[in-house]
Amino acid sequence: MRYFIQLAYNGSNFNGWQSQPNAVTVQETLEKALSLLLKTPIAIVGAGRTDSGVHAKQMLAHFDYDATLEVAFWLPKLNSFLPKSIVIYDLIPVADEAHARFDATSRTYEYHIHTFKDAFINELSWYYAQPLDIDKMNLAAAILMNYTDFECFSKTNTDVFTFNCKITQAHWKKTNTSLQFTITADRFLRNMVRAIVGTLVNIGQGKIEVEELHNIIQSKNRSKAGFSVPAHGLYLTKIDYPYIPNKSDL
């Protein structure tokens, strides 16, 4: 049978999602726990990759197992095998052909900035004390939805076949001491969200005019866009599928 795992993790102490030599990753940690618990080698496939230090409030992954798993029994046992920084919310039986990566219809990320020094959230939000014009940043964010080719925000030398992404929402909201950027698209390129946020921060500082964003996107040149903001403020928050009720509010 094929199962989807719905999980969340604090990425501070992980070298990203994907397994790699000589590094502790979320995927490797999950596979070791599942293999030990189920007493057979288990390989998992994630809905995507998060970079080193990036968090996930909701990640989906799938794995195959020959027997039926009683969720009420196995879910607490699996969580007991995992570090405190990873939590499994659900095990969902799905069709054999269901795929955590290829079947996802949209993904949502948030980027968190705190504007007043805070001793407790430094690993979970980016401290940025310079004043930012959120109105200009939202005007620029709206421009993103007029385009589909985002090569200018992609990590260079990446092995993708297309730089096209369909962004369906992109906006900032502000409280007294924090800013939150939310963006949803059908897919994202490597480093794309962090590069977008860095570019919008430059616009909020007045270093780039709002209308210049059109030229940056049309250039397809990473060096024309802004800096890449630190990873620890970024969260994968929601992944949608046509056949799974969303439980991102857990």
C-alpha positions as CSV (number, residue, x, y, z in Angstrom):
1,M,0.0,0.0,0.0
2,R,1.0,3.6,-0.5
3,Y,0.8,6.1,2.3
4,F,1.1,9.9,2.5
5,I,2.8,11.3,5.6
6,Q,1.8,14.8,6.6
7,L,4.5,16.3,8.8
8,A,6.1,19.5,10.0
9,Y,9.7,20.3,11.0
10,N,12.0,23.0,12.4
11,G,14.7,23.1,9.8
12,S,17.3,24.8,12.0
13,N,19.4,21.7,12.6
14,F,18.9,20.0,9.2
15,N,20.8,20.3,5.9
16,G,17.5,20.6,4.1
17,W,15.0,18.0,3.1
18,Q,16.9,15.8,0.6
19,S,19.2,13.1,1.7
20,Q,22.9,13.8,0.9
21,P,26.3,12.3,1.9
22,N,27.7,13.4,5.3
23,A,24.8,15.6,6.3
24,V,21.7,15.2,8.5
25,T,18.5,15.8,6.5
26,V,14.8,15.5,7.2
27,Q,14.3,12.8,4.5
28,E,17.2,10.6,5.9
29,T,15.9,11.0,9.5
30,L,12.4,9.9,8.5
31,E,13.6,7.0,6.4
32,K,15.7,5.7,9.3
33,A,12.8,6.0,11.7
34,L,10.3,4.3,9.4
35,S,12.8,1.5,8.5
36,L,13.6,0.8,12.1
37,L,10.0,0.9,13.2
38,L,8.6,-1.2,10.3
39,K,11.6,-3.6,10.2
40,T,12.1,-3.2,6.5
41,P,13.9,-0.6,4.3
42,I,11.6,2.3,3.6
43,A,12.2,5.0,1.0
44,I,10.2,8.2,1.0
45,V,9.5,10.7,-1.7
46,G,8.8,14.3,-0.7
47,A,6.5,16.9,-2.3
48,G,9.6,19.1,-2.8
49,R,12.9,20.1,-1.4
50,T,13.6,22.7,1.3
51,D,17.1,24.1,1.6
52,S,19.3,24.0,4.7
53,G,17.7,25.9,7.6
54,V,14.2,26.2,5.9
55,H,11.2,25.1,8.0
56,A,8.0,23.4,7.0
57,K,4.6,23.8,8.8
58,Q,3.3,21.3,6.3
59,M,5.2,18.8,4.2
60,L,3.8,15.8,2.4
61,A,5.7,12.7,1.5
62,H,4.8,9.2,0.4
63,F,6.2,5.7,1.0
64,D,5.2,2.1,0.2
65,Y,4.6,-0.7,2.7
66,D,3.3,-4.2,2.2
67,A,0.8,-4.3,5.1
68,T,-2.0,-2.1,6.4
69,L,-1.0,0.5,9.0
70,E,-3.5,1.3,11.7
71,V,-3.0,5.1,12.0
72,A,-4.1,5.4,15.7
73,F,-1.5,2.8,16.7
74,W,1.4,3.7,14.4
75,L,1.3,7.5,14.5
76,P,2.4,7.9,18.1
77,K,5.0,5.2,17.8
78,L,6.5,6.9,14.7
79,N,6.6,10.3,16.5
80,S,8.3,8.7,19.5
81,F,11.1,7.5,17.1
82,L,11.7,11.0,15.7
83,P,13.5,14.0,17.2
84,K,11.6,16.9,18.7
85,S,12.1,19.0,15.6
86,I,10.0,16.7,13.4
87,V,6.3,15.9,14.0
88,I,4.0,13.6,12.0
89,Y,0.4,14.7,11.9
90,D,-1.2,12.0,9.8
91,L,-0.7,8.8,7.8
92,I,-3.0,8.8,4.9
93,P,-3.6,5.7,2.7
94,V,-3.8,6.6,-1.0
95,A,-4.0,5.0,-4.4
96,D,-0.9,3.1,-5.5
97,E,-0.3,5.7,-8.3
98,A,-0.6,8.7,-6.0
99,H,2.6,10.8,-6.0
100,A,3.5,13.4,-3.3
101,R,5.6,15.5,-5.7
102,F,3.9,15.2,-9.1
103,D,0.3,15.3,-7.9
104,A,0.6,18.5,-5.9
105,T,-1.4,21.3,-7.5
106,S,0.0,24.2,-5.5
107,R,2.5,25.1,-2.7
108,T,2.5,28.0,-0.3
109,Y,5.4,29.6,1.4
110,E,5.7,32.3,4.1
111,Y,8.6,34.5,4.9
112,H,8.8,36.0,8.4
113,I,10.7,39.2,9.4
114,H,10.7,40.7,12.8
115,T,11.5,44.4,13.1
116,F,12.2,44.7,16.8
117,K,15.0,42.7,18.5
118,D,13.5,39.4,20.0
119,A,15.6,37.0,22.0
120,F,13.3,34.0,21.3
121,I,12.7,33.9,17.6
122,N,16.1,34.4,16.0
123,E,16.1,30.9,14.4
124,L,12.5,31.3,13.2
125,S,12.4,34.8,11.8
126,W,14.8,37.2,10.1
127,Y,15.6,40.3,12.2
128,Y,15.6,43.4,10.0
129,A,15.4,46.7,11.7
130,Q,15.6,49.1,8.6
131,P,12.3,50.8,7.8
132,L,10.4,49.3,4.8
133,D,7.6,50.7,2.7
134,I,5.1,47.8,2.7
135,D,2.8,49.6,0.3
136,K,5.5,49.6,-2.4
137,M,6.4,46.0,-1.6
138,N,2.8,45.0,-2.1
139,L,2.6,46.9,-5.4
140,A,5.7,45.0,-6.6
141,A,4.4,41.7,-5.3
142,A,1.3,42.1,-7.5
143,I,3.5,42.5,-10.5
144,L,4.7,39.0,-10.1
145,M,1.3,37.6,-11.0
146,N,1.6,39.1,-14.5
147,Y,4.6,36.8,-15.4
148,T,5.3,33.1,-15.6
149,D,9.1,33.0,-16.4
150,F,11.1,33.5,-13.2
151,E,14.6,32.6,-14.3
152,C,15.8,35.9,-12.7
153,F,15.0,34.5,-9.3
154,S,16.3,31.0,-9.8
155,K,19.5,29.6,-8.5
156,T,22.1,29.5,-11.3
157,N,23.3,26.2,-12.8
158,T,20.1,24.4,-11.9
159,D,18.9,21.4,-13.8
160,V,15.3,22.3,-14.5
161,F,13.6,22.0,-17.9
162,T,11.5,25.2,-17.5
163,F,11.6,28.3,-15.4
164,N,7.8,28.8,-15.7
165,C,5.7,29.0,-12.6
166,K,2.1,30.2,-12.1
167,I,1.9,32.5,-9.1
168,T,-1.6,32.8,-7.7
169,Q,-1.0,35.0,-4.6
170,A,1.8,37.2,-3.4
171,H,1.3,39.7,-0.6
172,W,2.7,41.2,2.6
173,K,1.0,41.9,5.9
174,K,2.3,43.9,8.7
175,T,1.9,44.0,12.5
176,N,3.6,46.3,15.0
177,T,6.9,44.4,15.0
178,S,6.7,41.9,12.2
179,L,6.2,41.4,8.5
180,Q,4.9,38.3,6.7
181,F,5.2,37.6,3.0
182,T,2.9,34.8,1.6
183,I,3.2,33.4,-1.9
184,T,1.4,30.5,-3.7
185,A,2.3,28.9,-7.0
186,D,2.0,25.6,-8.8
187,R,5.7,25.1,-8.5
188,F,8.8,27.0,-7.3
189,L,12.4,27.2,-8.5
190,R,15.4,26.6,-6.2
191,N,16.0,29.7,-4.1
192,M,13.1,31.5,-5.8
193,V,11.2,32.7,-2.8
194,R,14.2,33.9,-1.0
195,A,15.4,35.9,-4.1
196,I,11.9,37.4,-4.5
197,V,11.8,38.5,-0.9
198,G,15.3,40.0,-1.2
199,T,14.2,41.9,-4.3
200,L,11.0,43.2,-2.6
201,V,13.0,44.3,0.5
202,N,15.2,46.3,-1.8
203,I,12.1,47.9,-3.2
204,G,10.8,48.6,0.3
205,Q,14.1,50.3,1.1
206,G,13.9,52.5,-2.0
207,K,16.9,50.9,-3.6
208,I,14.8,49.7,-6.6
209,E,11.7,51.4,-8.0
210,V,8.5,49.3,-8.2
211,E,8.3,49.5,-12.0
212,E,11.9,48.3,-12.3
213,L,10.7,44.8,-11.3
214,H,9.3,44.4,-14.8
215,N,12.8,44.8,-16.3
216,I,14.3,42.5,-13.7
217,I,11.9,39.7,-14.5
218,Q,12.2,40.2,-18.3
219,S,16.0,40.2,-18.1
220,K,16.0,36.5,-16.9
221,N,19.3,37.4,-15.2
222,R,19.8,36.4,-11.5
223,S,22.3,39.1,-11.0
224,K,19.7,41.8,-11.8
225,A,17.4,40.6,-9.0
226,G,18.0,41.3,-5.3
227,F,19.9,39.4,-2.6
228,S,18.7,36.1,-1.2
229,V,17.3,36.5,2.3
230,P,18.4,34.1,5.1
231,A,16.9,30.7,5.1
232,H,15.7,30.7,8.7
233,G,12.7,33.0,8.0
234,L,11.2,30.8,5.3
235,Y,8.4,28.3,5.8
236,L,6.7,25.8,3.5
237,T,3.1,26.2,4.9
238,K,0.7,24.4,2.6
239,I,0.6,21.8,-0.2
240,D,-2.6,21.1,-2.1
241,Y,-3.8,17.9,-3.7
242,P,-7.0,17.1,-5.6
243,Y,-7.7,14.0,-3.4
244,I,-6.5,14.9,0.1
245,P,-8.4,17.2,2.5
246,N,-5.9,19.9,3.6
247,K,-5.0,19.7,7.3
248,S,-2.5,22.6,7.4
249,D,-4.3,24.1,10.3
250,L,-3.0,21.4,12.6
